[in-house]
Amino acid sequence: MAAQLAAGQATAGQTTAGRRVTFLRTAVALQTLAIFWQAVTAGLLLSSSHGEVLHSVGARVMYAASMLYVLAAVLAWRPGGGSPRPVLYASGFLVLASVQVVLGVAHIPAFHVPLGVVMFGLSVLAMAGARRPPRQGSGA
């Protein structure tokens, strides 16, 4: 009976940890998609009267996605004792997103556009890293 209870708790813990990792992966994917959307709407700025509105709304979504990524990283790290590395990555993205918003509001495309490209590349790398299964043990 005690062994069944322990096995049930271990399975529940694994399920919760799996949900946290899934939430983290989803948050990174949402952030990457939002940054890609920003690139698309930046192009629309040049050719459509609706481009500015779409880019502005997308900026808010991208910033919210960056905050969601921080939350997901903290939830994946703190309760389960996982690696704090995703929290550092997510916090870095939030800082970059803040700088990106300031540059956009100030209409400084010479820095805003390249930073957007860098953020997209880094977000794709973070998404690829989140897809890998976590390492088991410290010596492997």
CYANA upper distance limits for C-alpha pairs under 8 A (distance plus 0.5 A):
  1 MET  CA      5 LEU  CA      6.75
  2 ALA  CA      6 ALA  CA      6.62
  3 ALA  CA      7 ALA  CA      6.55
  4 GLN  CA      8 GLY  CA      6.54
  5 LEU  CA      9 GLN  CA      6.70
  6 ALA  CA     10 ALA  CA      6.63
  7 ALA  CA     11 THR  CA      6.63
  8 GLY  CA     12 ALA  CA      6.62
  9 GLN  CA     13 GLY  CA      6.54
 10 ALA  CA     14 GLN  CA      6.64
 11 THR  CA     15 THR  CA      6.59
 12 ALA  CA     16 THR  CA      6.66
 13 GLY  CA     17 ALA  CA      6.60
 14 GLN  CA     18 GLY  CA      6.45
 15 THR  CA     19 ARG  CA      6.69
 16 THR  CA     20 ARG  CA      6.81
 17 ALA  CA     21 VAL  CA      6.78
 17 ALA  CA     76 ALA  CA      7.65
 17 ALA  CA     80 GLY  CA      7.06
 18 GLY  CA     22 THR  CA      6.58
 19 ARG  CA     23 PHE  CA      6.52
 20 ARG  CA     24 LEU  CA      6.67
 20 ARG  CA     72 ALA  CA      7.58
 20 ARG  CA     75 LEU  CA      7.00
 20 ARG  CA     76 ALA  CA      5.52
 21 VAL  CA     25 ARG  CA      6.64
 21 VAL  CA     76 ALA  CA      6.53
 22 THR  CA     26 THR  CA      6.54
 23 PHE  CA     27 ALA  CA      6.57
 23 PHE  CA     72 ALA  CA      6.56
 24 LEU  CA     28 VAL  CA      6.76
 24 LEU  CA     69 TYR  CA      7.11
 24 LEU  CA     72 ALA  CA      5.36
 24 LEU  CA     73 ALA  CA      6.43
 24 LEU  CA     76 ALA  CA      7.37
 24 LEU  CA    130 ALA  CA      7.98
 25 ARG  CA     29 ALA  CA      6.64
 25 ARG  CA    127 MET  CA      7.28
 25 ARG  CA    130 ALA  CA      6.19
 25 ARG  CA    131 ARG  CA      7.39
 26 THR  CA     30 LEU  CA      6.55
 27 ALA  CA     31 GLN  CA      6.64
 27 ALA  CA     65 ALA  CA      7.16
 27 ALA  CA     66 SER  CA      8.45
 27 ALA  CA     68 LEU  CA      6.67
 27 ALA  CA     69 TYR  CA      5.46
 27 ALA  CA     72 ALA  CA      7.24
 28 VAL  CA     32 THR  CA      6.65
 28 VAL  CA     65 ALA  CA      8.47
 28 VAL  CA     69 TYR  CA      6.50
 28 VAL  CA    123 SER  CA      7.55
 28 VAL  CA    126 ALA  CA      7.49
 28 VAL  CA    127 MET  CA      6.08
 28 VAL  CA    130 ALA  CA      8.27
 29 ALA  CA     33 LEU  CA      6.60
 29 ALA  CA    127 MET  CA      6.64
 30 LEU  CA     34 ALA  CA      6.56
 30 LEU  CA     65 ALA  CA      6.81
 31 GLN  CA     35 ILE  CA      6.70
 31 GLN  CA     62 MET  CA      6.58
 31 GLN  CA     65 ALA  CA      5.47
 31 GLN  CA     66 SER  CA      6.52
 31 GLN  CA     69 TYR  CA      7.86
 31 GLN  CA    123 SER  CA      7.70
 32 THR  CA     36 PHE  CA      6.70
 32 THR  CA    120 PHE  CA      6.90
 32 THR  CA    123 SER  CA      5.92
 32 THR  CA    124 VAL  CA      6.79
 32 THR  CA    127 MET  CA      8.08
 33 LEU  CA     37 TRP  CA      6.60
 34 ALA  CA     38 GLN  CA      6.79
 34 ALA  CA     58 GLY  CA      7.21
 34 ALA  CA     61 VAL  CA      7.13
 34 ALA  CA     62 MET  CA      5.51
 34 ALA  CA     65 ALA  CA      7.88
 35 ILE  CA     39 ALA  CA      7.06
 35 ILE  CA     62 MET  CA      6.65
 35 ILE  CA    116 GLY  CA      7.92
 35 ILE  CA    119 MET  CA      8.02
 35 ILE  CA    120 PHE  CA      6.41
 36 PHE  CA     40 VAL  CA      6.97
 36 PHE  CA    120 PHE  CA      7.23
 37 TRP  CA     41 THR  CA      6.66
 37 TRP  CA     58 GLY  CA      7.35
 38 GLN  CA     42 ALA  CA      6.44
 38 GLN  CA     55 HIS  CA      6.48
 38 GLN  CA     58 GLY  CA      6.44
 38 GLN  CA     59 ALA  CA      7.41
 38 GLN  CA     62 MET  CA      8.45
 39 ALA  CA     43 GLY  CA      7.04
 39 ALA  CA    116 GLY  CA      8.12
 40 VAL  CA     44 LEU  CA      7.04
 41 THR  CA     45 LEU  CA      6.74
 41 THR  CA     51 GLY  CA      6.16
 41 THR  CA     52 GLU  CA      8.15
 41 THR  CA     54 LEU  CA      6.67
 41 THR  CA     55 HIS  CA      5.64
 41 THR  CA     58 GLY  CA      8.43
 42 ALA  CA     46 LEU  CA      7.76
 42 ALA  CA     51 GLY  CA      7.48
 42 ALA  CA     52 GLU  CA      8.45
 42 ALA  CA     55 HIS  CA      6.84
 43 GLY  CA     47 SER  CA      7.54
 43 GLY  CA     51 GLY  CA      8.20
 44 LEU  CA     48 SER  CA      5.86
 44 LEU  CA     50 HIS  CA      7.97
 44 LEU  CA     51 GLY  CA      5.07
 44 LEU  CA     52 GLU  CA      8.23
 45 LEU  CA     49 SER  CA      7.62
 45 LEU  CA     50 HIS  CA      7.91
 45 LEU  CA     51 GLY  CA      4.67
 45 LEU  CA     52 GLU  CA      6.01
 45 LEU  CA     55 HIS  CA      8.10
 46 LEU  CA     51 GLY  CA      7.93
 47 SER  CA     51 GLY  CA      7.97
 50 HIS  CA     54 LEU  CA      6.76
 51 GLY  CA     55 HIS  CA      6.46
 52 GLU  CA     56 SER  CA      6.52
 53 VAL  CA     57 VAL  CA      6.67
 54 LEU  CA     58 GLY  CA      6.44
 55 HIS  CA     59 ALA  CA      6.56
 56 SER  CA     60 ARG  CA      7.19
 57 VAL  CA     61 VAL  CA      6.92
 58 GLY  CA     62 MET  CA      6.46
 59 ALA  CA     63 TYR  CA      6.63
 59 ALA  CA    101 VAL  CA      7.80
 60 ARG  CA     64 ALA  CA      6.63
 61 VAL  CA     65 ALA  CA      6.52
 62 MET  CA     66 SER  CA      6.72
 62 MET  CA     97 ALA  CA      8.31
 63 TYR  CA     67 MET  CA      6.89
 63 TYR  CA     94 LEU  CA      7.87
 63 TYR  CA     97 ALA  CA      6.66
 63 TYR  CA     98 SER  CA      8.14
 64 ALA  CA     68 LEU  CA      6.63
 65 ALA  CA     69 TYR  CA      6.61
 66 SER  CA     70 VAL  CA      6.98
 66 SER  CA     90 ALA  CA      7.50
 66 SER  CA     93 PHE  CA      6.95
 66 SER  CA     94 LEU  CA      5.95
 66 SER  CA     97 ALA  CA      7.73
 67 MET  CA     71 LEU  CA      6.88
 67 MET  CA     94 LEU  CA      7.01
 68 LEU  CA     72 ALA  CA      6.59
 69 TYR  CA     73 ALA  CA      6.52
 69 TYR  CA     90 ALA  CA      6.30
 70 VAL  CA     74 VAL  CA      6.69
 70 VAL  CA     87 VAL  CA      6.67
 70 VAL  CA     90 ALA  CA      5.38
 70 VAL  CA     91 SER  CA      6.54
 70 VAL  CA     94 LEU  CA      8.12
 71 LEU  CA     75 LEU  CA      6.68
 72 ALA  CA     76 ALA  CA      6.56
 73 ALA  CA     77 TRP  CA      6.58
 73 ALA  CA     84 PRO  CA      8.46
 73 ALA  CA     86 PRO  CA      5.98
 73 ALA  CA     87 VAL  CA      5.46
 73 ALA  CA     90 ALA  CA      7.29
 74 VAL  CA     78 ARG  CA      6.24
 74 VAL  CA     84 PRO  CA      8.37
 74 VAL  CA     86 PRO  CA      8.48
 74 VAL  CA     87 VAL  CA      6.35
 75 LEU  CA     79 PRO  CA      6.93
 75 LEU  CA     80 GLY  CA      8.46
 76 ALA  CA     80 GLY  CA      6.91
 76 ALA  CA     81 GLY  CA      8.45
 76 ALA  CA     82 GLY  CA      7.07
 77 TRP  CA     81 GLY  CA      5.94
 77 TRP  CA     82 GLY  CA      4.96
 77 TRP  CA     83 SER  CA      6.32
 77 TRP  CA     84 PRO  CA      6.23
 77 TRP  CA     86 PRO  CA      8.33
 77 TRP  CA     87 VAL  CA      7.95
 78 ARG  CA     82 GLY  CA      7.38
 78 ARG  CA     84 PRO  CA      8.46
 84 PRO  CA     88 LEU  CA      7.18
 85 ARG  CA     89 TYR  CA      6.84
 86 PRO  CA     90 ALA  CA      6.42
 87 VAL  CA     91 SER  CA      6.48
 88 LEU  CA     92 GLY  CA      6.59
 89 TYR  CA     93 PHE  CA      6.76
 89 TYR  CA    126 ALA  CA      8.29
 90 ALA  CA     94 LEU  CA      6.79
 91 SER  CA     95 VAL  CA      6.83
 92 GLY  CA     96 LEU  CA      6.71
 93 PHE  CA     97 ALA  CA      6.43
 93 PHE  CA    119 MET  CA      8.02
 94 LEU  CA     98 SER  CA      6.63
 95 VAL  CA     99 VAL  CA      6.81
 96 LEU  CA    100 GLN  CA      6.50
 96 LEU  CA    115 LEU  CA      8.48
 96 LEU  CA    119 MET  CA      7.90
 97 ALA  CA    101 VAL  CA      6.66
 98 SER  CA    102 VAL  CA      6.84
 99 VAL  CA    103 LEU  CA      6.64
100 GLN  CA    104 GLY  CA      6.57
100 GLN  CA    112 HIS  CA      6.44
100 GLN  CA    115 LEU  CA      7.41
100 GLN  CA    116 GLY  CA      7.70
101 VAL  CA    105 VAL  CA      6.59
102 VAL  CA    106 ALA  CA      6.57
103 LEU  CA    107 HIS  CA      6.60
103 LEU  CA    108 ILE  CA      5.89
103 LEU  CA    109 PRO  CA      7.84
103 LEU  CA    111 PHE  CA      7.55
103 LEU  CA    112 HIS  CA      5.96
104 GLY  CA    108 ILE  CA      6.72
104 GLY  CA    109 PRO  CA      7.57
104 GLY  CA    112 HIS  CA      6.53
107 HIS  CA    112 HIS  CA      8.49
108 ILE  CA    112 HIS  CA      6.45
109 PRO  CA    113 VAL  CA      5.93
110 ALA  CA    114 PRO  CA      7.62
111 PHE  CA    115 LEU  CA      6.54
112 HIS  CA    116 GLY  CA      6.70
113 VAL  CA    117 VAL  CA      6.95
114 PRO  CA    118 VAL  CA      6.76
115 LEU  CA    119 MET  CA      6.53
116 GLY  CA    120 PHE  CA      6.66
117 VAL  CA    121 GLY  CA      6.83
118 VAL  CA    122 LEU  CA      6.63
119 MET  CA    123 SER  CA      6.44
120 PHE  CA    124 VAL  CA      6.68
121 GLY  CA    125 LEU  CA      6.82
122 LEU  CA    126 ALA  CA      6.61
123 SER  CA    127 MET  CA      6.54
124 VAL  CA    128 ALA  CA      6.67
125 LEU  CA    129 GLY  CA      6.63
126 ALA  CA    130 ALA  CA      6.58
127 MET  CA    131 ARG  CA      6.86
128 ALA  CA    132 ARG  CA      7.41
135 ARG  CA    140 ALA  CA      8.18
136 GLN  CA    140 ALA  CA      7.58
